[in-house]
Amino acid sequence: MSTTSHHDERIAKMTFASVYPHYITKVEKKGRSIDELNQVIEWLTGYDKKKLEVLIKEKATFEAFFQNATLNPNAKLITGVICGYRIEDIENELTKQVRYLDKLVDELARGRKMEKILRD
């Protein structure tokens, strides 16, 4: 399933602050912690808790969020299907990065071991 330009644009303009509470709810509902969520986000983006708080306060779009991130070199090892899209087939780089994050959050919520999620 390929993404459309409208889909890619909608993701780019979505704010991280609007999605982060949903990530928290998803992982906590499955017995995981906010600290574990933040660890996963930091592994992918390089953003620590303080930087995340700033980005949330600024209402940074996903475009700005990933534009300033230092993506983990092992992020390319994140594969599979998330939200109906096969990650490795997504052509738009920003959409792929957002789906990387979605996939990691999903793996955390499903109880996958942290060392498997972090792919180091």
C-alpha positions in Angstrom: 0.0 0.0 0.0 1.6 3.2 -1.0 1.0 6.5 0.7 -0.5 9.5 -1.1 0.9 13.0 -1.1 -2.1 14.1 0.9 -1.4 11.4 3.5 2.3 12.4 3.7 1.4 16.1 4.1 -1.2 15.3 6.8 1.5 13.4 8.8 4.1 16.1 8.4 1.7 18.8 9.8 0.5 16.7 12.7 2.0 17.8 16.0 4.1 15.4 18.2 2.2 16.9 21.2 -1.1 15.7 19.8 0.1 12.1 19.4 2.4 11.7 22.5 -0.5 11.3 25.0 -1.9 8.5 22.8 1.5 6.8 22.9 1.5 7.1 26.7 -2.0 5.6 27.0 -1.2 2.8 24.7 2.0 1.7 26.6 0.6 2.2 30.1 -2.6 0.2 29.2 -0.2 -2.7 28.5 1.8 -2.3 31.7 4.8 -0.4 30.3 6.1 2.9 31.6 6.5 6.5 30.3 10.2 6.1 31.0 10.4 3.1 28.7 8.4 5.1 26.1 10.9 7.9 26.4 13.8 5.5 26.2 12.5 4.2 22.9 11.9 7.7 21.5 15.4 8.7 22.6 16.9 5.7 20.9 15.2 6.6 17.6 15.6 10.4 17.7 18.3 11.3 20.2 15.8 13.4 22.1 16.0 13.2 25.9 13.1 13.9 28.2 13.9 17.6 28.5 14.0 18.0 24.7 10.7 16.1 24.4 9.1 18.5 26.9 10.3 21.5 24.8 9.0 20.0 21.6 5.7 19.3 23.2 5.5 22.8 24.6 6.4 24.3 21.2 3.8 22.0 19.5 6.4 20.9 17.0 5.1 19.2 13.9 6.4 15.8 13.0 8.2 17.5 10.1 10.1 19.7 12.6 10.4 16.9 15.1 12.3 14.6 12.7 14.1 17.4 10.8 16.0 18.2 14.0 16.4 14.6 15.2 19.5 12.5 15.0 18.0 9.3 13.7 19.6 6.1 15.1 21.6 4.4 12.3 19.9 1.1 13.1 16.5 2.6 12.5 16.6 1.0 9.0 16.3 -2.3 10.8 12.7 -1.5 11.8 10.5 -3.4 9.4 7.1 -4.8 9.2 3.5 -3.5 8.9 2.1 -0.6 10.9 -1.2 1.2 10.3 -1.6 -0.9 7.2 1.7 0.1 5.6 4.8 -2.0 5.1 7.5 0.3 6.5 10.3 -0.7 4.2 8.0 0.1 1.2 7.2 3.7 2.3 8.9 6.1 -0.1 8.4 9.4 1.7 11.2 9.7 4.2 9.3 11.6 6.9 6.3 9.3 6.7 8.7 6.3 7.1 10.3 8.0 10.2 6.9 8.5 11.8 6.0 4.9 11.1 9.3 3.8 12.7 8.2 5.6 15.8 4.7 4.1 15.6 6.2 0.6 15.2 8.5 1.0 18.2 5.7 2.2 20.4 3.6 -0.7 19.2 6.3 -3.2 20.0 6.7 -1.7 23.5 3.0 -2.0 24.1 3.0 -5.6 22.9 5.5 -6.5 25.6 8.5 -7.0 23.4 11.8 -7.0 25.3 13.6 -3.6 25.3 16.8 -5.1 23.9 14.8 -6.4 20.9 13.0 -3.1 20.4 16.3 -1.0 20.4 17.9 -3.1 17.7 21.5 -2.4 18.8 
